[in-house]
Amino acid sequence: MTTNPGPAVRSTVHGYPRIGPDRELKRAEESYWKGATTAAELEKVASDLRLDVYARLRAAGIDDIPSNTFSYYDQVLDTAVLFGLLPARFEDPTEAGDADGRLRRYFAAARGVQGAPPLEMTKWFDTNYHYLVPELSPDVRPRPVGDKPVVEFREALDAGHRTRPVLVGPLTFLLLSKAADDAPEGWSPIALLDDLVDAYASVLADLRAAGAEEVQLDEPILATDEGRAALGELERAYTRLGGLDDRPRILVSTYFGSIGADALRVLKESPVEAVGLDFVTDDEGIADLTAVSGLGSTRLVAGVIEGRNVWRADIPSAVATLGTLLALTDELTVSTSCSLLHVPIDLEAETSQAPELRAALAFAEQKTREVALLGRVLSEGGEGEYDIDATAPGAAFVDARVRARLEALGPDAYERPEDRGAPTDLPLTTTTIGSFPQTGELRRARAAHRRGELAEEEYKAILRSEIDRVIALQEDIGLDVLVHGEPERNDMVQYFAERLEGYATTDHGWVQSYGSRCVRPPILFGDVSRPAPMTVEWITYAQSRTAKPVKGMLTGPVTMLAWSFVRTDQPLGETARQVALALRDEVADLERAGIRHIQVDEAALRESLPLREERRREYLDWAVGSFRLATSGVSPSTTVHTHMCYSEFGLIVGGIEALDADVTSVEAARSRMELVEDLGRRGFKRGIGPGVYDIHSPRVPSVEEIEASLRLAVSHIDAGGLWVNPDCGLKTRGYEEAEQALRNMVEAARRVRADLG
């Protein structure tokens, strides 16, 4: 690859994974929560991780290094803390203002404490990362009360790195926030924009005084319809911030899609120095730039390296794109399309991948080198040292048998009969979502079995013993429809990926989902099929231990895609249909084995919804179609369940109905039953199981608290169609808290059921 030298082109990234190469942050946080380590010890781990990231980026050749991208839990929560915008319920008058007191209040907002439910948690745009939703009201006044961006800038500077501090932008922060329960009807957090911008101005001044030369304000909300409609607010915010006398240079960065020519024109005409655009997610960015006649003297930070998937870049194609962009701006910086928070840290840690697959992969460490390489090639010309022949998998991973089966399907493969029996004859049927606590003993046994240190039959005996325990506990608690507890599963996607052709899994490919929760997304590289049953042995064993019905538990096709790194050589809808066909075979085997309740979880249905309305119909068509393909083969007497969690569901109520599941369980505890109200207004006819307590918080809800949630649900939905369940699986909780919470849930259901007669 040869190019001629051009103008100086610098390199940067939007952010980098913060969990550490060996999940050091997870371990340190969980130790702190248990009281085993101090705040100072936790902060030392955090500082070491930040300094390691700066060193890695410098070693990779990145010119401009970001800071303040580290977070103990979530960057939106960090912003709320920075500007004094936490609800009063997290105030503790007895708490000291030292590091330990500040951390306890911070984690209380994220995880909740007894008497103070946590902030609502939902998905960060269309990713599997979660953020905490700020609760705002007219009587709050944003003001800088923290100094995290300055502290982390100085920390980096002391280590020899002059960084670019990154903050969530004011427009994104307010449009992602919600009105507090006590806010007047019709009031919106965007009304606080002017006050919040003044608070940002103060932080910018502090950063300038500390020596910061540039600050990045992230405005991904501009990739959504809501953000594109807020052009007046966008202009007002950045005219004010750009017009400050004493401030660093401002980079307004956007990602997760194009922002449209109108928003780009506002930013071009504002007094900010740089704009970041995503040229990976869709192909509209160059057209937007052309429509505004380029950026002129406003520097363009061009996101041309994919920040959310793990395939190596097509370097010649990226060079060609950058060559086009050089004609539309006077100054160019090469970057990732978004933060690398969404990918694993280093491919070098993986040694078990097939060579042909490994050659096509790039994790965060490799992507930083791709960015740096592009900067050098455009600045210096000459031969690039990157293997430009390595590309994403293609024809070698095609399975003609899978494609022939799909081609032979008729319309009846997507339809169930309308005349189906009621799932139960009991109002407020109690159940759980699926998993029970994963004990240390279970995890150690699974690891030993994987290493070959525990024989197959010994391992299976441990799993059967755990299923016995879970079934007996549920019967004692009094649940109506039971689950087997999923002791055999490490993760709701990885478990199935390990048993499906066309998937590969990693050993160390950890990615943060929220807080200390990390997952290893599998890699969907080829055509998908099911060589053998995946769950039947364990579900049927559980059913043999009880006279009560036991649900079969599967992960749906959309979620299998959303929580994996997916091939890009064919439409997502086609890949989803392949996964659905494999799941259809599993559903049929469960039904033949006598399982009459089968749950196909689509936790990611809402999170994968395109950010712009014009693209949603196509998505919902293939998403709903793939679910129906997976589930439509059952008899009318079999109950199909699905589950969704931690998203704003209002936009897809029609899609939820179109799934045609008999029972849909949803997160509703943190969002105060909002979806139930939406479904009630629409006259939803199928069963609905609104989560009545939040499993991501260690607090145990009282009977009265759950009862109040149930009574609110009954006010919107007929009790005959209501199911009672937690809002997600229980594997992250301990047995003691899970058992007490479930007993309280069953008692609350009994009370409400008694009042209904």
Order of alpha helices (4+ residues) and beta strands (2+ residues): beta-beta-alpha-alpha-beta-alpha-alpha-beta-beta-beta-alpha-beta-alpha-beta-alpha-beta-alpha-alpha-beta-alpha-beta-alpha-beta-alpha-beta-alpha-alpha-beta-alpha-beta-alpha-alpha-alpha-beta-beta-beta-beta-alpha-beta-alpha-beta-alpha-beta-alpha-beta-alpha-beta-alpha-beta-alpha-beta-alpha
